Amino acid sequence: MSEVTRLLDAVERGEPQAAEELLPLVYEELRRLAAHKMSAEPAGQTLQATALVHEAWLRLEGEGHPWRNRRHFFTAAAEAMRRILGAVISRDTGTARRGGAAVA
């Protein structure tokens, strides 16, 4: 069992220090995943990869899902990032339609 999987199990059991230990182990991989997701988005994105990682982490931590393994965790992270980007794009598009760039 990998260290990540062990910590995911500990998070599921409710061990508070497990999430603190997990984040440094998965951060760089989440950052690469976020950068990849961002590269597919249109130019002028208001969100940066680091912010996307942090927002996804908050969502993952708050969901309380039992992740079976490392792969399941990163699949959930990718889905969270996709949803966050969709919400940001939707918000930015709606703002632009309502004259968000207009100067009063």
Backbone as CSV, one residue per row, in Angstrom:
resi,resn,N_x,N_y,N_z,CA_x,CA_y,CA_z,C_x,C_y,C_z
1,MET,0.854,-1.175,0.000,0.000,0.000,0.000,0.899,1.238,0.000
2,SER,0.609,2.151,-0.908,1.414,3.371,-0.988,1.093,4.293,0.186
3,GLU,1.984,5.223,0.414,1.793,6.197,1.497,0.521,7.010,1.259
4,VAL,0.265,7.365,0.004,-0.942,8.138,-0.318,-2.187,7.329,0.020
5,THR,-2.219,6.066,-0.385,-3.380,5.219,-0.101,-3.559,5.043,1.403
6,ARG,-2.463,4.876,2.121,-2.541,4.746,3.584,-3.151,5.998,4.200
7,LEU,-2.717,7.159,3.719,-3.249,8.417,4.257,-4.703,8.623,3.851
8,LEU,-5.062,8.203,2.646,-6.468,8.301,2.225,-7.351,7.457,3.138
9,ASP,-6.887,6.271,3.494,-7.615,5.430,4.444,-7.736,6.122,5.799
10,ALA,-6.659,6.768,6.241,-6.667,7.468,7.532,-7.640,8.651,7.496
11,VAL,-7.696,9.362,6.365,-8.649,10.468,6.224,-10.067,9.928,6.344
12,GLU,-10.323,8.805,5.687,-11.651,8.192,5.741,-12.038,7.798,7.172
13,ARG,-11.060,7.348,7.937,-11.321,6.982,9.338,-11.484,8.201,10.235
14,GLY,-11.243,9.387,9.683,-11.435,10.603,10.457,-10.224,11.066,11.231
15,GLU,-9.056,10.563,10.901,-7.834,10.992,11.593,-7.467,12.395,11.111
16,PRO,-7.517,13.403,11.992,-7.347,14.795,11.579,-5.987,15.134,10.971
17,GLN,-4.913,14.513,11.429,-3.590,14.839,10.917,-3.341,14.221,9.542
18,ALA,-4.157,13.266,9.133,-3.938,12.566,7.867,-4.045,13.514,6.675
19,ALA,-5.037,14.400,6.667,-5.194,15.345,5.559,-4.009,16.299,5.490
20,GLU,-3.512,16.692,6.648,-2.337,17.577,6.680,-1.105,16.882,6.123
21,GLU,-0.984,15.591,6.344,0.140,14.823,5.812,-0.047,14.510,4.333
22,LEU,-1.298,14.361,3.915,-1.599,13.994,2.534,-1.301,15.118,1.549
23,LEU,-1.697,16.321,1.877,-1.567,17.436,0.926,-0.145,17.614,0.393
24,PRO,0.891,17.636,1.228,2.239,17.792,0.662,2.638,16.654,-0.283
25,LEU,2.104,15.451,-0.040,2.453,14.315,-0.890,1.804,14.397,-2.274
26,VAL,0.629,14.991,-2.347,-0.113,15.006,-3.616,-0.115,16.378,-4.294
27,TYR,0.430,17.391,-3.631,0.310,18.759,-4.131,0.894,18.939,-5.535
28,GLU,2.100,18.466,-5.757,2.735,18.670,-7.067,1.956,17.978,-8.181
29,GLU,1.446,16.786,-7.889,0.657,16.083,-8.903,-0.664,16.808,-9.159
30,LEU,-1.282,17.331,-8.107,-2.501,18.136,-8.297,-2.186,19.399,-9.093
31,ARG,-1.053,19.993,-8.838,-0.642,21.211,-9.556,-0.459,20.920,-11.046
32,ARG,0.177,19.791,-11.365,0.337,19.397,-12.778,-1.021,19.137,-13.430
33,LEU,-1.902,18.483,-12.708,-3.246,18.211,-13.210,-3.991,19.519,-13.477
34,ALA,-3.885,20.462,-12.556,-4.536,21.760,-12.717,-3.968,22.519,-13.907
35,ALA,-2.651,22.506,-14.068,-2.023,23.187,-15.196,-2.491,22.579,-16.514
36,HIS,-2.619,21.262,-16.538,-3.107,20.589,-17.741,-4.556,20.992,-18.040
37,LYS,-5.379,21.006,-17.016,-6.779,21.412,-17.196,-6.865,22.861,-17.679
38,MET,-6.020,23.717,-17.109,-6.042,25.136,-17.476,-5.573,25.349,-18.918
39,SER,-4.659,24.512,-19.396,-4.144,24.683,-20.755,-5.220,24.448,-21.808
40,ALA,-6.257,23.718,-21.450,-7.350,23.451,-22.389,-8.424,24.538,-22.356
41,GLU,-8.298,25.474,-21.436,-9.297,26.536,-21.287,-8.964,27.719,-22.192
42,PRO,-9.976,28.538,-22.518,-9.727,29.715,-23.347,-8.797,30.715,-22.660
43,ALA,-8.127,31.501,-23.458,-7.217,32.527,-22.928,-8.001,33.533,-22.092
44,GLY,-7.312,34.180,-21.174,-7.943,35.197,-20.341,-8.624,34.622,-19.120
45,GLN,-8.304,33.396,-18.768,-8.881,32.745,-17.607,-8.538,33.544,-16.345
46,THR,-9.520,33.742,-15.489,-9.301,34.522,-14.266,-8.722,33.684,-13.135
47,LEU,-8.754,32.393,-13.285,-8.283,31.492,-12.240,-6.887,30.985,-12.600
48,GLN,-6.012,30.876,-11.621,-4.674,30.328,-11.838,-4.632,28.895,-11.330
49,ALA,-3.662,28.137,-11.821,-3.568,26.718,-11.472,-3.458,26.507,-9.964
50,THR,-2.697,27.336,-9.286,-2.546,27.199,-7.833,-3.885,27.391,-7.129
51,ALA,-4.635,28.384,-7.551,-5.952,28.626,-6.957,-6.901,27.463,-7.257
52,LEU,-6.779,26.897,-8.454,-7.612,25.752,-8.816,-7.297,24.560,-7.914
53,VAL,-6.030,24.315,-7.633,-5.637,23.227,-6.737,-6.242,23.462,-5.354
54,HIS,-6.130,24.654,-4.846,-6.627,24.954,-3.498,-8.137,24.815,-3.423
55,GLU,-8.833,25.308,-4.431,-10.295,25.190,-4.447,-10.714,23.724,-4.548
56,ALA,-10.044,22.964,-5.406,-10.362,21.538,-5.535,-10.088,20.810,-4.220
57,TRP,-8.981,21.138,-3.556,-8.649,20.504,-2.279,-9.742,20.772,-1.250
58,LEU,-10.212,22.010,-1.190,-11.273,22.339,-0.238,-12.538,21.535,-0.523
59,ARG,-12.862,21.388,-1.778,-14.050,20.597,-2.142,-13.854,19.123,-1.815
60,LEU,-12.697,18.599,-2.137,-12.426,17.182,-1.862,-12.445,16.903,-0.369
61,GLU,-11.849,17.792,0.379,-11.781,17.617,1.829,-13.178,17.700,2.454
62,GLY,-14.010,18.568,1.908,-15.346,18.750,2.455,-16.346,17.683,2.059
63,GLU,-16.061,16.951,0.993,-17.011,15.947,0.510,-17.060,14.715,1.402
64,GLY,-15.946,14.366,1.997,-15.920,13.207,2.874,-16.096,11.879,2.156
65,HIS,-15.723,11.808,0.887,-15.843,10.557,0.145,-14.745,9.585,0.555
66,PRO,-15.099,8.320,0.630,-14.054,7.324,0.883,-13.345,6.985,-0.427
67,TRP,-12.133,7.429,-0.574,-11.390,7.132,-1.790,-10.753,5.771,-1.637
68,ARG,-10.956,4.927,-2.628,-10.451,3.552,-2.567,-8.938,3.490,-2.688
69,ASN,-8.397,4.398,-3.487,-6.951,4.358,-3.725,-6.518,5.683,-4.345
70,ARG,-5.253,5.763,-4.683,-4.658,6.966,-5.269,-5.369,7.365,-6.565
71,ARG,-5.606,6.395,-7.409,-6.257,6.670,-8.705,-7.649,7.265,-8.511
72,HIS,-8.403,6.683,-7.595,-9.749,7.181,-7.316,-9.696,8.624,-6.808
73,PHE,-8.728,8.914,-5.947,-8.569,10.265,-5.421,-8.282,11.269,-6.536
74,PHE,-7.332,10.935,-7.427,-6.970,11.869,-8.495,-8.083,11.999,-9.536
75,THR,-8.870,10.951,-9.719,-10.033,11.054,-10.599,-11.054,12.022,-10.001
76,ALA,-11.274,11.931,-8.692,-12.179,12.858,-8.010,-11.642,14.281,-8.076
77,ALA,-10.326,14.440,-7.945,-9.713,15.773,-8.023,-9.895,16.366,-9.415
78,ALA,-9.697,15.559,-10.447,-9.872,16.034,-11.823,-11.318,16.453,-12.071
79,GLU,-12.251,15.692,-11.548,-13.669,16.038,-11.707,-13.990,17.335,-10.965
80,ALA,-13.454,17.497,-9.763,-13.671,18.736,-9.008,-13.118,19.929,-9.775
81,MET,-11.934,19.773,-10.357,-11.333,20.861,-11.130,-12.180,21.193,-12.359
82,ARG,-12.683,20.163,-13.018,-13.530,20.391,-14.198,-14.781,21.186,-13.816
83,ARG,-15.383,20.828,-12.704,-16.595,21.535,-12.256,-16.295,22.977,-11.848
84,ILE,-15.169,23.178,-11.183,-14.778,24.528,-10.775,-14.563,25.393,-12.009
85,LEU,-13.822,24.880,-12.985,-13.570,25.641,-14.216,-14.870,25.942,-14.948
86,GLY,-15.774,24.978,-14.967,-17.073,25.206,-15.602,-17.842,26.320,-14.919
87,ALA,-17.808,26.344,-13.601,-18.504,27.391,-12.849,-17.871,28.755,-13.088
88,VAL,-16.539,28.808,-13.146,-15.841,30.077,-13.380,-16.149,30.593,-14.781
89,ILE,-16.102,29.720,-15.763,-16.391,30.132,-17.140,-17.829,30.607,-17.249
90,SER,-18.737,29.889,-16.629,-20.142,30.279,-16.648,-20.337,31.648,-15.991
91,ARG,-19.689,31.848,-14.851,-19.789,33.131,-14.153,-19.211,34.261,-14.997
92,ASP,-18.020,34.036,-15.574,-17.383,35.073,-16.385,-18.198,35.392,-17.629
93,THR,-18.758,34.379,-18.251,-19.583,34.593,-19.444,-20.838,35.381,-19.089
94,GLY,-21.473,35.022,-17.981,-22.673,35.732,-17.548,-22.390,37.174,-17.196
95,THR,-21.255,37.409,-16.556,-20.868,38.766,-16.193,-20.634,39.603,-17.451
96,ALA,-19.958,39.039,-18.427,-19.693,39.754,-19.674,-20.989,40.093,-20.401
97,ARG,-21.955,39.180,-20.373,-23.243,39.432,-21.024,-24.004,40.571,-20.363
98,ARG,-23.802,40.740,-19.090,-24.515,41.797,-18.367,-23.719,43.089,-18.317
99,GLY,-22.728,43.213,-19.169,-21.967,44.452,-19.217,-20.932,44.581,-18.131
100,GLY,-20.346,43.466,-17.703,-19.375,43.453,-16.625,-18.147,44.304,-16.909
101,ALA,-17.828,44.507,-18.172,-16.641,45.302,-18.510,-16.986,46.770,-18.709
102,ALA,-18.262,47.101,-18.619,-18.674,48.491,-18.845,-18.208,49.378,-17.694
103,VAL,-17.812,50.587,-18.021,-17.387,51.549,-17.020,-18.553,52.488,-16.755
104,ALA,-18.874,52.677,-15.490,-20.029,53.521,-15.136,-19.661,54.979,-15.120
